Each structure stands twice: as C-alpha cells, then as structure tokens.
C-alpha cells in the first residue's frame, strides 16, 4: 500500500475485479489515518504518507540494496537510510 500510494494515477477511474472486491473507492488520506475502522498497519502507512507529503519522503524512506551472499548465486537485501554522496 505504501508504494502504491506514492504513485500518480493515470486517471481517477477505478476499474476493479468484482470477483475479488465488493467495492473500491478513493479515500482521503487524513481520514484514513484518523479512522478507527481500519487495521493498525493501514493507519500507520497513512500517517507515514501524510508525514512524507508534508516534510519530504527522505525523512522516512529506507533504501534497499541487493548484495551477493557468501553462497554462490544467492543474495540478501539490506534496508537502510541513504548514505550521503561522497565528493
């Protein structure tokens, strides 16, 4: 949800699968963050998005770096804040 909410829609028309969803609608992010009728993770993601919109996403984003593991052909992902650019 966090990544989806950071995207810009091509249109605001919602075309959803009626076999998978009963209904779909756009929600106001502030209302979503404040409602008691959602899951704790949805509320937290909404609050993170609001904070990022107001203060910049660089204050909350983590980057993921895929690095080779010691075992051939395997990788691991390291999540961290961005390192400052070296001159």
Secondary structure as the mmCIF struct_conf table of DSSP 4:
data_model
#
loop_
_struct_conf.conf_type_id
_struct_conf.id
_struct_conf.beg_label_comp_id
_struct_conf.beg_label_asym_id
_struct_conf.beg_label_seq_id
_struct_conf.end_label_comp_id
_struct_conf.end_label_asym_id
_struct_conf.end_label_seq_id
HELX_RH_AL_P HELX_RH_AL_P1 UNK A 2 UNK A 5
TURN_TY1_P TURN_TY1_P1 UNK A 6 UNK A 6
BEND BEND1 UNK A 7 UNK A 7
BEND BEND2 UNK A 10 UNK A 10
BEND BEND3 UNK A 12 UNK A 12
TURN_TY1_P TURN_TY1_P2 UNK A 18 UNK A 20
BEND BEND4 UNK A 22 UNK A 22
HELX_RH_AL_P HELX_RH_AL_P2 UNK A 29 UNK A 34
BEND BEND5 UNK A 36 UNK A 38
HELX_RH_AL_P HELX_RH_AL_P3 UNK A 40 UNK A 55
HELX_RH_3T_P HELX_RH_3T_P1 UNK A 57 UNK A 59
TURN_TY1_P TURN_TY1_P3 UNK A 60 UNK A 60
STRN STRN1 UNK A 63 UNK A 68
BEND BEND6 UNK A 70 UNK A 71
TURN_TY1_P TURN_TY1_P4 UNK A 72 UNK A 73
STRN STRN2 UNK A 75 UNK A 80
HELX_LH_PP_P HELX_LH_PP_P1 UNK A 81 UNK A 86
#
